[in-house]
Amino acid sequence: MNEFIKLLKSHTSIRKFNDEKITDEQIQHILEAAMQGATAGNMMAYSIIKIRVKQTLSKLAKSCDDQSFIADADVALLFVADSYKWHRFYEQRNIFETFSDYKGPCISDFMLGVEDAMIAAQNAVITAESLGIGTCYIGDIMENYEYHKELFNLPKYSMPVALVVMGNYDTKPQTRERFDKSYVVFDESYPIITEEFIDNMFSRKESKDKDFAVKFYKRKMDAPFFKEMIRSIKLYIKEWNE
Ligand SMILES: Cc1cc2nc3c(=O)[nH]c(=O)nc-3n(C[C@H](O)[C@H](O)[C@H](O)COP(=O)(O)O)c2cc1C
């Protein structure tokens, strides 16, 4: 197994950072590697907002479901699915007139922007980890539509899809167990999912806690943050769909 594979297989999210600064050179490497990721049509339908101001990190710690460790990060990178710049380009080149069916970015532009942004984000995470820097994705950035739009001055046709907080750290947690490959990787086509398949897939989790399903649903899907995420994502998608 080469060093790169070892690095990927030892991934863990880091939520406790120390005071050691990430250097500007390290940030440059992280950003350049992020931007070299594959991107649909080489369009780079995303933007990256680099956040280092402590006050902004503190605001995010609150607005992203009160996760206080966000305020302790040294840098946060916000990956924004972004159809706005290409839309402006098309406008400036009168594409509306040349192609009468162009009505602005549509749902497939949205999806491609999200994919591009996530590929760039994961490249940033891997590069940071290769430099010994800890990272954690923050999904709650997709909540509080109005607040985050204003905080980052986001135009229409742009949506923050991933916030990655970064910092140096003293202790690396144990890697977290994943589902077995047999429940995730299928040969050639999707199998028939039997009741037994589902029982087996969740057996390790339920052997530790027989009420795993109810507790997990209550903690995630039934929580106020999740309902807020649904509300906000619908508002973002509406921009592309109009
Ligand atoms: C899209 C996405 C959103 C996430 N959001 C959060 C979050 O808001 N807060 C957090 O502490 N971890 C968050 N995580 C990290 C996951 O909790 C973590 O990856 C998962 O529990 C597996 O642990 P590991 O990364 O240490 O292997 C997120 C991860 C992803 C991919």
The ligand as a MOL file (V3000), in Angstrom:
LIG
                    3D

  0  0  0     0  0            999 V3000
M  V30 BEGIN CTAB
M  V30 COUNTS 31 33 0 0 0
M  V30 BEGIN ATOM
M  V30 1 C -21.4390 16.6260 3.9090 0
M  V30 2 C -20.8760 16.4450 5.2970 0
M  V30 3 C -21.3450 17.2510 6.3230 0
M  V30 4 C -20.7960 17.1340 7.5990 0
M  V30 5 N -21.2110 17.9890 8.5890 0
M  V30 6 C -20.6390 17.9220 9.8100 0
M  V30 7 C -20.9720 18.8770 10.8100 0
M  V30 8 O -21.7700 19.7880 10.6000 0
M  V30 9 N -20.3380 18.7780 12.0000 0
M  V30 10 C -19.4090 17.8150 12.2710 0
M  V30 11 O -18.8730 17.8040 13.3710 0
M  V30 12 N -19.0760 16.8910 11.3300 0
M  V30 13 C -19.6570 16.9390 10.1180 0
M  V30 14 N -19.2810 16.0620 9.1410 0
M  V30 15 C -18.2780 15.0170 9.4330 0
M  V30 16 C -18.9500 13.6540 9.6280 0
M  V30 17 O -19.6300 13.6650 10.8480 0
M  V30 18 C -17.8530 12.5830 9.5960 0
M  V30 19 O -17.2230 12.5850 8.3400 0
M  V30 20 C -18.4470 11.1810 9.8740 0
M  V30 21 O -18.9810 11.1000 11.1510 0
M  V30 22 C -17.3590 10.1120 9.7450 0
M  V30 23 O -16.2920 10.4040 10.6270 0
M  V30 24 P -14.8150 10.6240 10.0800 0
M  V30 25 O -14.8180 11.7530 9.0910 0
M  V30 26 O -13.9930 10.9840 11.2950 0
M  V30 27 O -14.3760 9.3570 9.4740 0
M  V30 28 C -19.8010 16.1600 7.8660 0
M  V30 29 C -19.3370 15.3570 6.8140 0
M  V30 30 C -19.8500 15.5140 5.5380 0
M  V30 31 C -19.3100 14.6670 4.4210 0
M  V30 END ATOM
M  V30 BEGIN BOND
M  V30 1 1 1 2
M  V30 2 1 2 3
M  V30 3 2 2 30
M  V30 4 2 3 4
M  V30 5 1 4 5
M  V30 6 1 4 28
M  V30 7 2 5 6
M  V30 8 1 6 7
M  V30 9 1 6 13
M  V30 10 2 7 8
M  V30 11 1 7 9
M  V30 12 1 9 10
M  V30 13 2 10 11
M  V30 14 1 10 12
M  V30 15 2 12 13
M  V30 16 1 13 14
M  V30 17 1 14 15
M  V30 18 1 14 28
M  V30 19 1 15 16
M  V30 20 1 16 17
M  V30 21 1 16 18
M  V30 22 1 18 19
M  V30 23 1 18 20
M  V30 24 1 20 21
M  V30 25 1 20 22
M  V30 26 1 22 23
M  V30 27 1 23 24
M  V30 28 2 24 25
M  V30 29 1 24 26
M  V30 30 1 24 27
M  V30 31 2 28 29
M  V30 32 1 29 30
M  V30 33 1 30 31
M  V30 END BOND
M  V30 END CTAB
M  END
